[in-house]
């Protein structure tokens, strides 16, 4: 199942399949390591849902929701918290 990074629940993980956006936004996401094939894990969400904290390539990264919506993730089996 494909979801955007902002729609993951805490504890879910997956592999990045596509990064949307144009120009500076897309370049910034790539510079932070959000590239196709990278595994991501959603660690935390702020109380109002923005920002998100993910684990990516062995480090923690905080993203705004408007950045995370540009990243499509293929879900891994059995990683939800529900």
N, C-alpha and C positions, 0 to 999 in steps of 0.2 A: 504494500500500500504506500502511495506517495502522499506526503504532507508537506506543508511549508514549516520551516523551523519554528516560527512563532506559534504554531498550533500544537506542538508537542506538549505532552503532559510531563510533569516532573518524573524523572526516572526512565523516560523513554530514550531510546537511542536509535541511530540509523546511519546510513551512508549518504553523503551528499551526491545527488545525481545531476543537478543543474543549478546555476546561479544566474538570476535575472538581474535587471537593472541596466543602466547605461552610464557610460563615462566614468566620472569620479566615484560614484557609488559602487559600481561593479569592481572597479580597480581596488578600492579600499577593502572590499570583502575578500578579494583574492590576496591582497597583501597581508591580511590577517590570517590566512591559511584556509579560508573557506573555499576549497576547490573540489571539483568532482572527484569522488573516490575517497575522500577523507571521512573518517568515522567521527560522529558527534554524539554527545550524551548531555541531556538537559539536566543540570544539577539543581537549579533554583529559579524561581520567578519572584520578582518583587511583589509586594501585596496587591498592587494595582495592575500587575502583569507586565510592567515595563521598568527596568530592563530585565533581560534574561541572562542567566549565567550558564555557559556550556563548557564542557571539557572537550578539547579538540587538540589532537597531536601532542598530548601529554601536558597541556597547560589549560588554565581556566581563562575564559574570555567572556566579557560582558558585552551584550549587544542590545541596541534599542530595538523595539518591536518593528519599527518601520524599516530597519535594516534586515532583520530576520525574516520578514515576509518575502524577501527576494531569493531565499535559499530553499530549494526543493530537496527533501530527504526521503529516501526509501527506508521504511521501517524495518527493524530487525524483529524476528519472532520472539515473543515472550519477554518484552522489555517494558511493558506498561506496569503501572503501579495499581491498577484497578482490580 
